[in-house]
Amino acid sequence: MYASFSPSPDFQLGSFSIGYYGLIIALSILLSYNIATRIAKYRGLDKDFIFLVTIVTVPIAIVGARFLHVVLNSSQYSFYEAIAFWEGWAGLAIYGALIFGGLAILTVCYIKKVNFFKMLDVAVPVFLLAHALGRWGNFFNSELYGRAVDFDFFPLTVFIEGTGQNHLALFFYEFVLNLIGFFVLLKILKKSNKVGIVVATYAIWYGTVRLIMEPMRMEQFHPQGSINMFVVISVLLIVAGLSYFAYMFWYKSKKMNDNGNE
């Protein structure tokens, strides 16, 4: 029995057609900004600086997400299709947003002489929240689904009109895992004053989540035999996060003990 509810990419408001994807992204950004202004105090940052980072970073991150998606799927896009944001961008790569957004934050922090990792500690929890909510945009666009299954149990499975089958609802799995990650990062931010610990935890958390998700969608999104760049980036994130913890809780503490015993 197939699901009776199939997602639609947009809805009508009078004579206007409004895409769920864009609407969800916009609401996610507003919510994330509001939360960021409230948690900035845990790293000694003020609301004005959060506002400056937001207005600079958000558009650059969105362009970066589109850029990486198009680069990795260049055969599917003409130049016009790649840049025509006024017609709706159905393809965004979250790692593109992470890379370009991170560079934007680094630039603002350098100019304003603010500790980069303090800002990242505030940014990554709300980024993960926005990412979690944004996965519902994938649902309405009938994206991010796994292999076909023969049972109907929304939201664990979703019916895709393009295939005429129920599929594993990967968008929902990632939504749940990212939402849990958001609360974990928020707790760490409030409890620990170690700068960078939230960023390192994010790197390990999301890198692991993506490693779990990618094999479930690899056949759909990546040609057989090709290198999955999202897996590569995920592994690098995990290694970077683990390296931080190794430095902070092993090497640095060992060095302090050695100096104390001299």
C-alpha positions in Angstrom: 0.0 0.0 0.0 1.5 3.3 -1.1 1.4 6.5 1.0 -1.7 8.5 0.4 0.3 11.8 0.9 2.8 12.8 -1.7 4.8 16.1 -1.2 4.3 19.1 -3.5 7.1 21.6 -4.0 4.9 24.7 -3.7 1.5 26.1 -2.7 -0.7 28.9 -4.0 -1.2 32.1 -2.1 -3.7 34.0 -4.2 -2.0 34.4 -7.6 1.4 33.7 -6.2 3.2 30.3 -6.2 5.4 29.9 -3.1 8.0 27.2 -2.9 8.2 25.3 0.4 12.0 24.9 0.0 12.7 28.7 -0.1 10.1 29.4 2.6 11.6 26.8 5.0 15.1 28.1 4.4 14.1 31.7 5.1 12.2 30.7 8.3 15.2 28.5 9.4 17.6 31.4 9.0 15.4 33.8 11.0 15.0 31.3 13.8 18.7 30.5 13.8 19.7 34.1 13.9 17.3 34.7 16.9 18.8 31.8 18.8 22.4 32.9 17.9 21.8 36.4 19.5 20.7 34.7 22.7 23.6 32.2 23.0 26.4 34.6 21.9 26.9 35.6 25.5 28.4 32.2 26.2 31.4 33.2 24.1 31.4 36.9 25.0 30.0 38.1 21.7 27.4 40.9 21.3 24.2 41.0 19.2 25.6 43.6 16.8 28.5 41.4 15.8 26.1 38.4 15.3 24.0 40.6 13.0 27.0 41.6 11.0 28.2 38.0 10.6 24.7 36.9 9.6 24.1 39.4 6.9 27.6 38.7 5.4 27.6 35.0 5.8 24.1 33.9 4.8 24.1 35.0 1.1 27.7 33.7 0.7 26.8 30.4 2.3 23.8 29.9 0.0 25.9 30.8 -3.1 28.6 28.3 -1.9 26.0 25.6 -1.4 24.7 26.1 -5.0 28.3 26.3 -6.4 29.4 23.0 -4.9 26.2 21.2 -6.0 26.6 22.5 -9.6 30.3 21.6 -9.7 29.6 18.0 -8.5 26.7 17.7 -11.0 28.0 19.9 -13.8 26.7 17.6 -16.6 23.1 18.3 -15.5 23.2 22.1 -15.7 23.7 24.8 -18.3 25.3 28.0 -17.2 21.8 29.7 -17.1 20.3 26.9 -15.1 23.2 27.0 -12.6 22.8 30.7 -11.8 19.0 31.2 -12.3 18.1 31.6 -8.6 15.0 33.6 -9.6 13.5 30.3 -10.9 14.3 28.5 -7.7 17.4 26.5 -6.7 16.4 22.9 -6.2 20.0 21.8 -5.6 22.2 22.9 -2.7 25.1 21.1 -1.2 25.4 21.7 2.6 29.2 21.3 2.6 29.4 24.1 0.1 27.5 26.3 2.6 29.8 25.1 5.4 33.0 25.9 3.5 32.0 29.3 2.0 30.1 30.3 5.2 33.2 29.4 7.2 35.4 31.5 5.0 33.0 34.5 5.3 33.0 34.2 9.1 36.8 34.0 9.1 37.0 37.2 7.0 34.6 39.1 9.3 36.4 37.9 12.4 39.8 38.9 11.0 38.6 42.4 10.1 36.9 42.9 13.4 39.7 41.2 15.4 37.3 38.7 17.0 38.4 35.1 17.9 37.3 33.0 14.9 36.6 29.9 17.0 34.5 31.8 19.5 32.2 32.8 16.7 32.2 29.3 15.2 31.2 27.9 18.6 28.1 30.1 18.4 27.5 29.5 14.7 27.6 25.7 14.4 24.7 24.9 16.7 22.3 27.2 14.9 23.8 26.1 11.5 22.9 22.5 12.4 19.4 23.6 13.5 18.8 25.4 10.2 20.2 22.3 8.4 17.8 20.1 10.2 14.8 22.2 9.4 15.9 22.6 5.8 15.7 18.9 5.3 11.9 19.3 5.2 12.5 21.4 2.1 14.0 18.3 0.6 10.8 16.4 1.5 8.6 18.9 -0.4 11.0 18.8 -3.3 10.9 14.9 -3.3 14.7 14.8 -2.7 17.0 13.0 -0.4 15.3 9.6 -0.3 16.9 6.1 -0.1 16.2 2.7 -1.6 12.6 1.6 -2.5 10.7 -0.3 0.2 7.5 -2.2 0.1 5.9 -0.7 3.2 4.2 2.6 4.0 5.1 4.2 7.3 5.4 8.0 6.9 7.7 9.7 8.0 10.1 6.8 8.0 9.2 6.2 4.4 8.0 8.6 1.8 6.1 8.1 -1.5 8.0 9.6 -4.5 5.8 10.3 -7.6 8.8 10.2 -9.9 9.4 6.5 -9.1 5.9 5.4 -8.1 7.3 3.8 -5.0 7.8 4.3 -1.3 11.4 5.0 -0.3 13.4 5.3 2.9 12.8 8.9 4.1 16.5 9.9 4.5 15.4 13.6 4.9 13.6 12.6 8.1 16.4 10.6 9.5 18.9 13.4 9.0 16.3 15.9 10.4 16.1 13.9 13.6 19.9 13.3 14.0 20.7 17.0 13.3 18.0 18.2 15.7 19.5 16.0 18.4 23.0 17.3 17.5 21.7 20.9 17.9 20.7 20.2 21.5 23.9 18.4 22.3 26.0 21.3 20.9 23.9 23.8 22.8 24.4 21.9 26.1 28.2 21.9 25.5 28.3 25.6 24.6 26.5 26.4 27.9 28.6 24.1 30.1 32.1 24.5 28.7 34.2 27.6 28.2 36.8 25.8 26.1 36.9 27.7 22.8 36.6 25.3 19.9 35.0 22.4 21.7 31.6 23.0 20.1 33.1 23.2 16.6 35.1 20.0 17.2 31.9 18.2 18.4 30.0 19.4 15.4 32.7 18.1 13.1 32.5 14.7 14.6 28.7 14.6 14.9 27.8 15.8 11.5 30.7 14.0 9.8 29.4 10.7 11.3 25.8 11.5 10.4 26.7 12.1 6.8 28.8 8.9 6.7 25.8 7.0 7.8 23.5 8.7 5.3 25.7 8.7 2.2 25.8 4.9 1.5 22.0 4.9 1.7 21.7 7.4 -1.1 25.1 6.8 -2.9 23.5 4.8 -5.8 21.0 7.5 -6.4 23.3 10.5 -6.3 26.7 9.2 -7.3 27.7 7.1 -10.4 29.2 3.7 -9.6 32.9 3.9 -9.3 33.1 7.7 -8.8 34.6 9.3 -5.7 31.9 10.5 -3.3 33.2 13.9 -2.2 30.7 14.1 0.6 32.2 11.0 2.2 35.7 12.5 1.8 34.7 15.7 3.5 32.9 13.8 6.2 36.0 11.8 7.0 38.1 15.0 7.1 35.7 16.6 9.5 35.8 13.6 11.9 39.6 13.5 11.8 39.7 17.3 12.5 37.3 17.0 15.4 39.1 14.0 16.9 42.5 15.8 16.5 41.2 18.7 18.5 40.1 16.5 21.4 43.4 14.7 21.2 45.2 18.0 21.5 43.1 19.4 24.3 42.6 16.4 26.5 45.8 14.5 25.9 48.7 16.5 24.5 47.9 19.8 26.2 47.1 18.2 29.6 50.2 16.0 29.3 52.3 19.1 28.6 50.8 21.0 31.6 51.6 18.0 33.9 55.1 17.7 32.6 55.7 21.5 33.2 54.2 21.1 36.7 56.6 18.3 37.5 59.8 20.1 36.4 
